[in-house]
Amino acid sequence: MSELEMSSKRHNIILEDRSRLSMSGVTDVESFDENEVSLFTTLGELVIRGKGLHVDSVNLESGDMDITGEVKSLVYGDKDRTKKPSLWGKITR
């Protein structure tokens, strides 16, 4: 995905009852476990912390992601810190 395509995708979050999180504008998932999900959005890095977190669905082509569990915090990193394409990403393009 080019930088122009990434910047044209909107990043939105809907948090329902602190137990269901729906997002758009997700560009990559760095890591996840039941306590933390670390990902990159069109607006930079985002870390979601909680308890019993589960990634229900993720589609990097559309940028959509759904997470369930007890959401305790959403922490954005620097807006200009976006993930650089990995070697694997460069090879498969």
N, C-alpha and C positions, 0 to 999 in steps of 0.2 A: 504494500500500500504506500503510495507516495505521500509526501508531507501535505500536499494540497488536498488529497482525499481525506487524510486524517483531520486536518483543520476544518473541513467542511462538515464532518460528523459532529452532531451535538452530543454533549454529555449531560445526562439527566439521572437523577436518583429518586426513587420512590421507596420510602421506608414505611411499612405498615406494621403498627403495633410493636415495633422493635423486634419483630420476628420474621419478617419477609422483606427482602431487599431486592428491588429490580433496578437494573442499570442499563443505560445505553452509552455508547461512546467508549467502550472498552476495547483497547488495542492489543493487550497481551496480559497473560496471567503469569506472574513470576513464581509464586508458591502459594500453597494453601494447606491448612490443617484445621482441626476442630476449634482452634483458638485464634487463628489469624489468616486472612487472605490478603496477599500482596499483589497488586496489579497495576497496570498502566492504562490511563485514559487519554483521550484527546487533549485533556487539560493537565496532564502530568501524572505523577505517582499517587496512588491511593492505597492506604492500609486500613483494612477493616478488622477490628478486634471484637471478640465475643466469646461465647461459650456454645459448644455443640454446633459450630458452623458447618454447613453443608452446601457445596456448590451443586445446585439442582440442574442448571443448564448454563452453557456458555457457547456462544457462536461468535467467533472473532471476525467472521466475514461481515456480519450485520452489526457487530459491536454490542450485542445484548448478553446480559448475564443475570441469573437469578440465584440468590443465596437465601437459605433459611437457617434459623437458629437464633440464639439470643445475641442481638447486636448491642455491643457496649460502646464502641467508638468508631468514628470514621475520621481518619487523619490524612490530609493531603500533604504531599511533599511540595517541593518547589514547582511552580507552574511550568517552568522551562525544562524540567528534568523529565525527559521522555526516554523510553527504552530504545537503545540503538539496536538495529537488526542483528540478530545472532548470526554466527557463521552458518548454521543450518538454514536459517531464513534466507540468507544470501544465496546458498546453493540451490534451494528449491524454487527460487523465483524464475 
